[in-house]
Amino acid sequence: MTGHDAAAGEGGRPRAAAPSAGEGTRAVRAGLPEPHKYEPTLPGPVFAAHYHLPGDPTGPYTYGRDENPTWTHLERAIGELESPGDPAQTVVFASGMAAISAVALSQLRAGDAVVFPDDGYQALPLLHEQLTAYGVEVRTAPTGGDAQRKVLAGAKLLWIETPSNPGLDVCDIRALVREAHSGGALVAVDNTLATPLGQRPLALGADFSVASDTKGMTGHGDVLLGHVSTGDPALATAVRRWRKVVGAIPGPMEAWLAHRSLATLQLRHDRQCATALTLAHALRERPEVSGVRYPGLPDDPSHAVASRQMRRYGSVVSFTLPDREQAERFLDGLRLVDDATSFGGVRSTAERRGRWGGDAVPEGFVRFSVGAEDPEDLVADVLRSLDALGFTGNGAAD
Ligand SMILES: *Cc1c(COP(=O)(O)O)cnc(C)c1O
């Protein structure tokens, strides 16, 4: 029996954990095929541009741009995590942006209107421009205060990003879905920051849960990947067709690495979320730090809504240092934290977000991605680097 046949579902049902199982149990078993003697638990990556295919070209595996057994295993795994008990159809992509674009470009036509957040991921404005060039009307509003609600009338698609990156604002998914659906709009949620262990958009009523799996889902900073999950088979077919049209397919090695990483998702994410809260509390105590945002802080502006729809509050903390120079010195002084973009990885990273120029953030704004280091070590490193700024408490450094 090869991984190919196992993925095709021949020889029995896949061995997913029961829907009632705990999240760690589901994560380690997600997407595993039926066991076959002498086969590995998780079959290795299948490298194939084409498959043996005598006679009529019927699937599941015909040509490598259409399907791959390694994707099938990963898609089942993500589907089980996105929607336990009633696995969502999932389509994996070469990156998060490929997944986002697949939803937007497979659903929107010239003359349609779409609502984007104005504080979302920094490549969304590029998609905005592209859609506008194709004759789609793009409206924007902030994530906070459910402001997108006010510009929904007549829209075909509502795009939500909650918590937003990098500002960590949160909107009420259930309320926005209700409003959007009553006007006939589909709803897609960018769930990158939360991961399916932190938030399940499909259960909250969304039509699509979309993510960059480059971040916390894979968590090691070595893979770019994205996915779209949906409970609607027709929408899944449209997204899958779009993948074929543009060919934005993941490599088998990346897909396999991602599946391997999902086994530790709960371990990683629990540790990272717990340390993020500890770090947010510690930052709150510091005179040179302002604007600490973390949806898990009980008095964060996002906390009330977040606690109604999130199961974990994520691994990202944001805050502001007095100016650009102090933010750069702080980042430079860290020993356990790499000055790098992206987030959700086991190794902490942080960056001065303003360096990219795309986000409406202060010059001293830092987006901090909490990794899996020992919390005491990480917090000590941060406090030491803050101490080294020599802040005097009157708004100026020595
Ligand atoms: C990183 C990110 C993306 C884009 O994902 P890529 O894998 O880099 O293409 C989209 N949305 C959010 C919220 C992100 O953080």
The ligand as an ORCA input file, in Angstrom:
! r2SCAN-3c Opt
* xyz 0 1
  C       1.329     36.777      6.755
  C      -0.112     37.055      6.609
  C      -0.752     36.883      5.374
  C       0.005     36.495      4.120
  O       0.521     35.207      4.205
  P       1.752     34.711      3.313
  O       1.859     33.265      3.707
  O       2.932     35.521      3.715
  O       1.387     34.897      1.888
  C      -2.107     37.117      5.320
  N      -2.822     37.507      6.386
  C      -2.236     37.695      7.580
  C      -3.068     38.131      8.742
  C      -0.868     37.478      7.731
  O      -0.299     37.686      8.913
*
